[in-house]
Amino acid sequence: MNKENALTELEWQRFARHLLLPGFGPKQQVYIKNASAVIIGVGGLGNTAAQQLSLAGIGRITLVDFDTVETSNLARQVLFDENAVGLNKATAAAERLRKQYPGTRYEAREELFNDTNGKSICDGHSILMDCTDLPSVKYHIDRVARALQLPLVYGAVNRFDGQVAIFHGGAQQSYTNLFRSIEVESKIDTCDTLGVWSPAVNIVGSIMAQEALSLLAFGTSELDGKLLQMDLKRYSFHTFQLGVEQATTRAHQQKIPPAVRPIHRSEMHATQAHDPRTLTIALSKSSELEFADIDIQLSMDELVWESHTWDKDRPLILTCNKGIQSMEAALLLSDMGFRCIHPVMPD
């Protein structure tokens, strides 16, 4: 290790407890020191993630947000106080962080992240962190991560629930593959309309930082190619393996859980008539689907959130264009405890 990459005496003292951890040494701390992160969305998740990465000694953070601080943010966005109300979130957070953690360099970008500016913002960084609650922006982030071949730490919070996943890591999964949206620009409820529990934001943001640091220090993450789903009111945690390939492999190997009972499209009417409680869900928008027979239309993202409020004994029918996404959703719902799920397969 050359002198330019060595830890200073102050850093040896500051990170002394890190250096006592099994498998973590000066080399790993230097990796973090030389790393840089882009945090898109400087609300609750972004505040906590930025603070935790700074505490761990990351070298540089770029904060991206077009929004301003409101009084209703102060209960969960730990970097802001009353003096920050009305200021841009990225700028206010960077100012606060510079005072607390002078060892890290901060850049504030007061703009909405999109395909036009995304590559220039993220180029030259080590990792991306999706902390926004705007659905359309998440797809922009995913595309930029793929184009620049950068690992992406995804996080989301809704009421008492949280999600964390790693995309574009070694497993090469992506947000777009998991959460294929019916209409990217359609309105999806956020914390502004549904509410959010402040401790949930801080817990999820800390887990995001933990996985980012694991990727930076060791090049691996336990959540690479997986989705961690948390119900922080009931202390329920589920980890799902992601990817169409995994779902279809389980189906071909006849390892479908007992709760998952595939049907053909020609059997939909009979299955619906068998139990009037049956809920029929379309997971994609296509003229091939008979939407007169559909109760609700959801993206995969919406399905994961909404299903937490459903009766797990209620029969579910899941339909899409080719049956692949229906099977993916069925396996996820089975792992969540649903007992009667019918993914629709092509005739």
N, C-alpha and C positions, 0 to 999 in steps of 0.2 A: 504494500500500500504506500503510494508516494505521499509526500508531505502535503500536497494540495488537497488530497482526499482524506487526510487524517483528521481525527477529532481534536478539537482544541481542549485545553485543560478545563475550561468552563463546561464544555460539552461532556467531557468524561464525568464531571461532577453532576451535571444536570440529568444525564441519562444513566446514572449508576445502577438504578434498579432494573432498567432494561437489560443492562449488560450482565446481570445475574441470572437472567432467564435461560433455561436449558435450550441450546441450539441457537441462541441469539448472542452475537458478539459484535465487536467493533465494525466488522465488515457490513453487517446488516444495518447498523445505525448510520453508516456512511451512505449506504444505498438510499435510505430515507432522506438523509441530508441533501443528496444530490438530485432528488426527485422533484417533480412538479405536478400539480393537480389543477384541473379546471373544474370548478364547482358551478354548475348551471342551476340557478334558483337559490337565492340567498334568504329563504324563509326559515322555518323551523329546522328542517333537515339540514339545510346549507349552513345555518349558524352553528349547529352542533358539530357537523362534520368538519367544518373549517377550524373550529376551536380544537377538536381532538387531533387533527393532523398537525396543527401548530404545536400543541403540547408535545407531540411525538418527535418534533424536530424536522419536519419536511422543509425543503429549501425554498420552494416557491408555490404560491397559490394565485390563480386567476379567478376572480369572482365575477359572475355574469348575472345581471338582473336589471330589468327595465322598470321595476315597480318601486314604489316609495313606502316607507315605514308608516303604519297606521297604529293607533292606540290599541286596537284589538290584537295586534301582533305581539304585544309586549309580554303576554302571559306565557309564551312558549319560545320566543326568538331571543335567545339568551344574550346576544351581543348588543341589543338595543335597549335604550331607556327613553324617558320622555323627551330628552333633548334631541333624539334622532327622528322624532315624528315629523313627517314631511320630507325627509331626506331620501335620496336614492338608497336602496338596500345594499347594493354592492359597495358603494362609496362609504356608507356609514359603517358597514362591517369591516372594510379594509382599514379605516381610520382607527377603529377600536382595536383591531388585532395588532396593528403596528405598535401600539402602546404596550400591549400585553406581551407580545412575542416578537421582539425586534430581530431575532435570529432568522425569521422567515421574511421573504420578500412578497409583497402583495400588489396585485394589479386589479383595479376595478373597471369593469366594462358595463357602462350604463346603456344596455341595449337588449333587445329581444333576440334570443339565439335562434338562428334559422339556417337553412342550407346555404344561403349567400355568404354570411359572415362566419359560419361555424368552423370551417377549415382554417381560416386565418387566426381565429381565436385559439384553437386547440393545437395547432401545429407547434412542434417542439416540446410538448408536455409529455409526461409519463403515463397519466391516467385521467379518465373523465369520471365525473360523479353527477348522476342525474338526480337532482334534488328538487326539481320543479313539480308543480301540480297541474301544469297545462298539458293535456293529452297530446295535442298536435306537436308541441315542442319535443316531447319524448321521441317521436319518430325522427325528427331532425337530428337529435343527439345520436340516435342509433345509427343513422346513415353516416354521420361524420365519423363515429367510432369505427365503423366498418371500413370506410375509405382510408382512414389514417392508420388502421390496424392498431388501435389503442384499446386496452381493456376498459370496460365501462361498469361502474358500480351503480346499480339501479336501486332506488328506494322510494317507498310510498307509504303514506299514512292516511287512514280514513276512520274517523271516530276513535275506537279503541284498537283498531286493527292495523297491522303493518306488514310490509313486504320488503325483502332484500334479495337481490340476485346479482350474479356476475355474468355479463355478456361479453362476447368477443375475447374471451380468455382462451385457455387451452382447449376447452370443450366446444368452442366456436358456436355457441348459441347466441341468439339475438332477441332483442325486445320485440321486433317486428314479427318474428316467427312465433313467439309465444302469444303476444297480444295483437292479433290481426284485427284491425278496427273495421267496422262496417262503414263508417264515415269518419275519417280522421278529424274533421273539423266540427263534428257534432258535439253538443254540449254534454259534458259529463260532470256530475256533481263533485265539488271539491270541499275542502274544510270550510270555505266561506258559506256553503249552503247546508252541509251535513254536520258540521262541528268536528272538533278534534281534541283529544285528550292530551294536555301538555306533556306529561311524562312519556306518553307513547312516542311523541316526536323526538324527544331526547334519546330514548332507548334505540329507536330505529336509526337515528343519525349516528349514534355511537357504534352500532353494529356495522353500518356502512364504512365508517372510518377504520374499524378493526379489519374489515376485509380489504380495504384499500392498502392499509399498512402491511398486511400479510402478502399481498401481491408485490408491493414495492420491495419488501425486505427479503422475501423468499421466492417470489415468482409464482406462488400458488395460493389458492383460496379454497376453503372447504365448500364454498357456495358457487364455485365455477361450474356453470351448466346446471345449476339447481335454483329453485325458488324457495326461500324461507318465508312461510306464511305464519303470522303471529296474531293470536287473539289475546291482547294484553289485559283484558278484563277477566278472562277465565284462565289465564296462564297456559294457553294451549299453543303448542308450536308444532308445525308440520314442515318437513322438507321434501320437496317434490323434484324428481329427476325431470329435466326438461328435454324437449325435442320430439319431433314427429317420429324419428327413427326409433327412439326408445318405446314410444307408444305402439307403433305398428309391430315392432319386434315382439313385445309382450303378447300382442294379439295373435301373431303367427305361431308363437310357441304355445298357444292355448293356455297362457298363464293369466287370463283375464280374471279379475276378482269375481267372486260369486254375485256381488251387487250389480255387476255390469252385464246386461243381457242384450246383446245386439239384436236389432230387428231390421228387416228390409223396408224400403220406402212404401212398398205396397201393403205393409202391415201396420202403417201408422194409424189409420182410421180405427181398426179393430183394437189396437192397443189403447188409443184414447178413449174409446167407448167402454173398455173393460173397467176403468176406474175414473169417475168424473173428477177426481182430485188431480189427475195427471196434468203436469205443466209441460207444455211443448215450447222449446226454445230454439230459435234459429241463430246459428253462429256465423252466418255469412249472408251477404246480400246477393241474390241471384234470381233470375227469372225461372230457373229450374225448380225452385222451391215453391210449394203451394202455400203461399203466405196466408190464405184464408184459414188454414188449419194451424197457424202459429199463434201462440199466446203472447210471447214477447220476443224481441230481437235484441241480442246482446253481443258485444265483442267479448273476447276471452277475458280481457281486463275487467270489464263490468261484471262478467259471470263470477269471477273469483270473489269480488267484493260483495255482490248482491246475495250470493248463496249462503253467506253467514247468517242471514235472517230467515232462511227457509226451514221448514219442517223436514228433517232428514228421512222421515218415512214416506214423504210424498213422492209418488212416482214421477220421474223426469224423462222426457224424450228430447234428445239432442240431435239436431239435424244441420247439415252443411252441404256443400257441393259434392264432395267426393268421399265423405265419411271419415277422413283422416282427422280433421279437427274435432269432430264429434267424439271420436275415440280418445283423443288427447284429453278433452274436457271430462269425459266419463271416468277416466283413470284418476284425474285430479279429484273429482268429486267423491269417488270411492275412497280415496285416501283420506278425505275430509270427513268420512263417516256416513255418507248417503247410502241408502240400502236398496234402492230400486232405480237403476239408471239404464235407459235404452238409447244407446247411440244408433243412429240410423245409417245403415250401409246401403250402397247403391244396389238396385235390383240386378 
